[in-house]
Amino acid sequence: MNDSPPPCADDSSLASRLAVLSTEHRDLDAIIAQITVAPPAGDDLLLRRLKKRKLLLKDRIAIIQHLMDPDEPA
């Protein structure tokens, strides 16, 4: 199994992708908080979709952070 990052995944492109994902994650967090405080009628599905998207972004952020800072060999 090859755990090396793809050849096009240099640090600058990973850093820019991480910034985009982090911004989207933060924006979703604010939207979810606002919907939770004043929920519109019948938008349970919207809230669930937003939370699912936020979790997906969190996972992608963790993967990129791991690629940028891999474990040191023992």
Helices and strands as residue ranges (DSSP letters): H 11-37, H 44-68
